[in-house]
Amino acid sequence: MPDQKISNKNQTGQEFRFAGFQLSPSERLLKRDGAPVPLTAKTLDMLLCLVSNAGRLVSKDELMEAVWPGTFVAEANLTNAIVSLRKVMGRESIRTVSKYGYRFEVPVEGEPGISSATYELFSRAKELTAHRSLESVVAARELYWLCLAGDPAFAPAWAWLGRNCALLAKISDKGGDTELKLAHAAMKRAFAIEPDLACAHQFYTTIQTDTGEALEAMERLQARLRRHPAEPETFAGLVQALRFCGLLEESLQMHRKAVDLDPIVQTSVPHTYFLRGEFHATIESYSGRGALYLDAAAWAALGDREGARALLAQRVSAGGCAVTMQAGMESLLAITEGRFEDAVARMETRVAVADPEMVFYMARHHAYMGRAMEAQQMIRTAMERGFTVPRQTLCGDPWLASVRADAGFGDLMRRSEELVERARKKWLGREVGFDAGVAAVQASMGA
């Protein structure tokens, strides 16, 4: 991935725009409804740092370096600047993340170098992506392309296009490989323009893990932690990358660090709990998050088939989710109702386009129905695609009992242990290279 940053943005817009304010970095000026708002130089520097990172946690150290580079100042100076900004924009505009930093929570409607028309298209495309229906995601993709036609150097638009294409690969029942290739290409373009773009690093993790590059994602995120040792989104990405590598304890540790930094950050830890056999923790951490499959699978694993069936019946009838997810829910519903032939039929129609983690969940369905040979083959397929099922899961998951009784289980275990050991060596080897800043953050969080 190229390291050189491309920065030839157009000059048709020179302001961040938010809630009636206009912030011009080049003129070093904040205006409200066109009228100048007086700010000290350091307070303006802090506002620029917060606004340019709107929506993500900015650590105290990052703010100190942006406002007082290379200078030791008391933390009271930072606090005073935040108080001054809140007086101008309202207390709720900047959220304090206890012990670690601040987040600018006012929606930003434009940024320097991006025309108003282009940014409006971009905002609309992001809204459509969030709906996650096939129709809305296809429409969003067209808007991202329009944004990039107007400004090919708009890095966030490339990153969001990548995310959108990856989502489309899951939602659509055709063209998955093509969409994933487009997702990779779009993300690489975003990195070429802006190598340190936070949203690009966040989105790329899911693309990498779904396409067999969990080890590469793990190493990339570790390298990012050297530059941003207090970024909760990076720890959240490691939750997924480490789980795909079969490192469940390490995945759980990354979740704890992410939440210590930012209590409202969302991670994929429910899936980690599930693989660890902690099904009550799965339900507690997953329910209420746009729940679809996993809590129902956890209830079924606990032996509550009726509870799982009730959840699934409602969600299956609602529809509107990814094709493979819909197939997984329909298959699990059929199992809870004793319709095993229907369960197999639903899996066989969609499994070819499933992401590797979903392949594993469908393997569990086969195993529960006594189809050990099919289950083993699907677990191997999941591993070949980059999702390592660790010993803890293979030996402890109650739905894999038929797999454990099969003659091929020993070979499956050996392959799993080889993959886990390889990943653990890379993880530990890269951890040794963490700089003092990362070590200090980890120590403060009880690592």
N, C-alpha and C positions, 0 to 999 in steps of 0.2 A: 504494500500500500504506500503510495507516495507520501513523503514527509513535507514536501514543499507546499506552502500555503498559497493559494491563488486568491487574489483580493481585488480583482478588477470589477467591483460592483458599479452599477450605473449610479449616477448622481442626481436622479430625479426626486429623491426624497432624502432629507437630511435630519429627520427628527424621529425620536421615539414618541409615540402618541398613546396616551392612556388617561381615561377619566377626565377629559377636559384639559389635560396638561399637554404641553409640547416641550420635549427635552432635546436640545441641539448640542451634540458633543463638539462639533466643529466651532460653534459660536460660544460654547460653554454658557448656555443660557437656558433657564427654565421659565416657561410662560404658562399662564393659566388663562384660557380663552383669549389668547393673543397678548395679554398684559404680562410684562416681566415680573418674576417672583424673586426677590432678593435672597440669595444664599451665599454663605461663605464658600471659599474655594474648596476647602476640604469636605464640607457637607455636599457640595455639588459632585465631587469625585466619588463620594460614597453612593450618592443616588445613581450615578452612571453605572457603577459596579453592580448595584442591586437590580436596576432596570434591565441591563444587558443580560442578566442571569435570571430574569423574571420566572417565577414558578419553581425554582430549585433552591435548595439550601446553599447559602454562601457562608462559609465558615468565618469565624472571627479572624483567623490568621490570614485568610484570603483578602478580607476587607482591609486589614491592617497593611498588608503589602500593597494593595491598590491605592490606598489613600496616603500612607506614610512609608513609601518604599525605602528599605535599608535604614530605617530610623526606629529606635526604641521609644515608644510612647505608652503612657498609662492606658489601661483599658477604659478608664473613665472618659477619655476623649472619644472613643468609639461610641460609648453609650450616649454621650451628649449629642453627637451628630445624629444618631437615630432619633433621639427625642425631638431635635429640631425638625427633622423630616416629617415626623408624625404630626407635628403641629401644623405643618403646611398641608399635608395630604390626608390626614385622618389617622387615628390610632390603628385601625384595622388594615391599613395599607401595607404595613410591614409586620410580619409575624416573628416573634422571638422563638427560636428553638433552643430550649434551655441548655446552657453550658456550651453550645456549639456555634451558634450563629443566627442568621436572619434569612427570611424569605420575603421577597416582594410579591404581594398577592393580588395586586391590581392587574386585570387583564391588559396586556400591551397590544395595541391595535396597529402598530407600524414600527418600523425601525429604519435607521439611516441607510441610505443607498438603495432602498426598496420603494418603488412608487406606491402611492395609495391604492391604485387600482390592482396592482399585483398583490399587495398585502391583503386586500379584501378577498381576492380569489383564494389566497392561501388560507385565510381564516375560515372561509366557507368550506374548503376542502377538508380541513381538520375536523370540522363539525360533522361532515358526512362520514369521514373515516370512523369517528366515535360511534356512529349508529351501527356499524358492523354488519349491515344487511348486504346482500349481493348487489342490489340496485344502488345503494348509497356508496359502496366502496368503488364500484365501476365509475360512478359519476365523479367521485373524489379524484380518481386517477386522471381523468380528463382535465380537471381543474389544476392539478399539480403540473401537468404538461404545459398548460397555458401559462402558469406562473413562470416556468422555466424557459418557455419561448420568449417571454418578456425580459427575463433576467437569468441567463444560464449560470451565473455565479452565485445564485441564491442557495447557499448550502443547506439551510433548514428545509427548503422545499425538496431538495434531493433526498434528504434523510426521511422526510415524511412520505415521499413517493416510495422509497424502499420499504418502509413499514407497510404502506398500503398494498404494494404488490405481494408482500409476504402474507398479508391477511387474505388477499384475494386467492392466493394459492390454496389456502385452507377452506375458504368458503365455497369456491367454485368446484364443480365436479369434473372439470377439464382444464387443461393448460397449466397444471400445477408446476411442472418443471420449468416451463417458459417464464412464468411469473416469478419463480424463485431466482432464476438467472437475472431477470430484470431487477429484482430486489438487491441482489449482490452488486450488480453494476451501479445502481443508484447510490448505494451506501458507499461504495468506493469513490464515486464522484464527490459525495459530500465530504469524505475524509480528505480528498485531494484539495478541496477548496478550503476546508477548515478542519485540520487534523484533531483539534481539541474540542470539537462540537459535542456538548454533553448529550443532547438528544440522539445524535448519531450513534454514539457508543451504547446508549441504552437500547435503542431499537435493534442494533446489529447483533446483540447477544442472542435474541430469540431466533433470528435468521440463521446464525451460525449453529446453534444447538439443534435446530430442526433439520439442518443439512449436513450433519456429521462432523461439525467443527467445534465440538464442545471444548476440546483441549486448547485449540487456538483462541477461543473466547476466554477461557480461564487465564491464559497467559497475557492476552491483550488487556484484560481488566486489572490484572495484577500490576502491569506496567502503568496503567492509568492511576492506580492508587499511589504510585510514587509522586505523581504530580498533584493529585487531589486526594490526600489521605483522609479527608473527612467528608467525602461525597457519598451520601446514602444510596444514591442510584447505582453506584458502582458495586457496593456491597450487595445490593438487591440483585444485580446481574450475576454476581458470583453465586448466589443461592441457586440459580438455575444451572449455570455452567457446571458447578461442582456436583449437583445432583445427577446431571446427565453423565458425568464421569464416574458415578457410583460412590462418590465421597459424601455420604449422608451426614455424618457428624460435622464435617467441615461446612457443608451447606447450611446446616442449622446454626452454626456459629456465625456465619455471615449474615443470616437473618437477624440474629440478636444484635449484631453490631449496627446493621442498618436501622433497626428500630431504636437503638440507643441514640443514634444521631438524629433521627427524625421519626417520632412516634406514629406519624400518619403515613409513612411510606408503605407502599404495597409491594410484597414479594411473592414468589411462587412457593413459599414454604408449606402451604397445605399439601402439595404433592410430595415434598420431602417427608412430612409427617406420615403420609400414606405409605410410602415405601418402607419407613421404619416400623410400620405396624401400629402406629399411634393413631388409631382411627377416631377416637373422641377428639383429640387435638386437631385432626383433619377437619372434622365437622365444625368445631368452634372457630377455626381460623378461615374457613372457606365460605361458610354460609353468609348470605347477605352481600356477597361480592359479585352479583350477577351470576349466581350459582347455576350450574347446569348438570354436570355429571358427577363430580368427585365426591360431594357429600352423600349423594345417593349410593355410590359405590362403597363408601365407608360404612353406611348403615347396613348395607347388604353383607359386608365383611364381618360386621358385628352380629350377624344372624337376624337382623330385623328386616326381613324381606318385605313386610307390609309397609313399613315406613319408607323404604326405598321406592316401592312401587307407587305410593301416593305422590311422592315428589316427582318421579319420572313421568307419570301419567299427565300431570299438569304441564310440565315443560315440553314434552313431546308434542302435545296438542298445540302449544303456542308456536312452535317452529321458529324460523328466522335465524337460526344459528348456523355455524359452519357445517358443511356436508358431513365431514367425518365425525364431528361431535354429535350431530343428529343421529347418525347411524349407530354410534356408541350408546347413546341414550336409548334408542329403540331396541337395540340388542339386549341391553341390561334390563329394560322393562320386560321384554319377552322372557328372560331368564327368571325374573321374580314371579312371573305368572306361569312358569312351567312350560312355556312354548319354546322348547329348545331348537326345533327345526327352524322356526322363524328367527330365532336369535342368530343362528349360523348364517341364514340367508342374508340378514341385514349386514353382517360383518363382511361377507364375501363380496357384496356389491360395492363396498367403499374402501376396504382396507388398503388397496393399492396406492391410494393418495393420502393415507394417514401420515401424520408426523410420527417419529419413532416412539415418543412417549405414549401416544394413543395406540400404537401397534402393541405395546406391552399391555395396556389395559384390556385390549381385545384378546390378547393371549390368555389373560386371566379368565375371560369368559369361556374360552375353549377348555381350559383346565378344569373349571368348576363343573362343566358338563361331561367330564371324563374323557375329553379328547386330548389326551396327553401328547400324542405325536404332533398334532397341529399346534398345540400350545408351545411346545419346545421349539418348533420351527419358527414360530412368530417371535419368540424371545430372541432367538439367534438373529432373526431379521432386524429386530430392534437394535441389537448390539452392533450389527454390521452397519446400521445407519447412524450409529453414534450415541445410542442410549444404553449405558451399561447398567444391567440389573445386578445389584450387589448380593453377596452372600446373605446378609441380614434379611433381604426381601425373599430370595429364593428359598431360604430355610424356614422363614417365619410366616409368610403370607398364607392364611388358611385356605384361600382359593387355589393355591398351587399344589395342593396335596397330591393330586394325580401325577403331576410332573415329578415330584420327589420320589414317587414310587416307580417311575419309569427307568428302564436300563440306561438311557442316555443322560440321566441327570448328572452323573459324575463328570462327564465331558463338558456339560454346560457350566458346572461349577468351576472347573479349571479355567475355562475361557473367561468367565466373569472375574476370577481372582487375578488373572494376568492383566486384564484391562484396568482393574482397580489399582493394582500395584504400579502399573505404568503411570497412571494419572497421579497417584500419591507422590511418586518420586518427582514428577514435574512440579507439583504443587509445593512440596517442601523445598525443592531446589530453588524455585523462584522466590519463595518466601524469605530465604536466607539473604537475598539481594535487596530486600526492602530497606529503604533509607531510614534514618533516625526519626524523621517526621512520622512515617507510617508506624514504626515501632511504638512511638510515644502515644499515638492515637489508639492503637490496639491495647496498649497497657492501661490506658485510662478507661477502656471499656471492659477490662477484666480478661483480656486475651491470655 
